[in-house]
Amino acid sequence: MPYYLLLSRSITHAQRMSGVLERAGITARFFRPPMGLTDRSCGYAVRVSADRLSAALEQLREGGLWPSKIFYFDGGAYSEVTI
């Protein structure tokens, strides 16, 4: 099942992003991202289903929160997304 990872540089930022999305009815769990997606293995990620990305980004923009990077996962591989 395809999904997006919204990367954050800190746990606090990831928690805030997750909170904004959950309050908007968008399932968004935060966790440590897979190795190789972040510099020096630091940061956190918020997972959002592929069909909810637009709504999620709108909520984050309104909340003044924005991910540092966005990755799309499908078919066993991650690819960075530029928006």
C-alpha positions, 0 to 999 in steps of 0.5 A: 500500500503506497504512502508518504513520509513527511520528515521532520528534524525533531521529535517535537516538530513531528509530534506537532505535525501528527497532532494537527493531522490527527485533529483534522481526522487524518491518521498520522503516526510519527516514528524514526524514519528508515535509515538512509532517508535522513542525514546522519540518521537523525529526525522523525517521520510522519506517515500519511496514506497516499490518498490523504497527502493533499489534505495533510499538506493543507492542514500543515500549511494552515498550522504553520508546520511544514516537513523538511522532506517528503518521500513516497513509498510504493513497490518497496522503494522510497522516492523523494517528492518535491512540492 
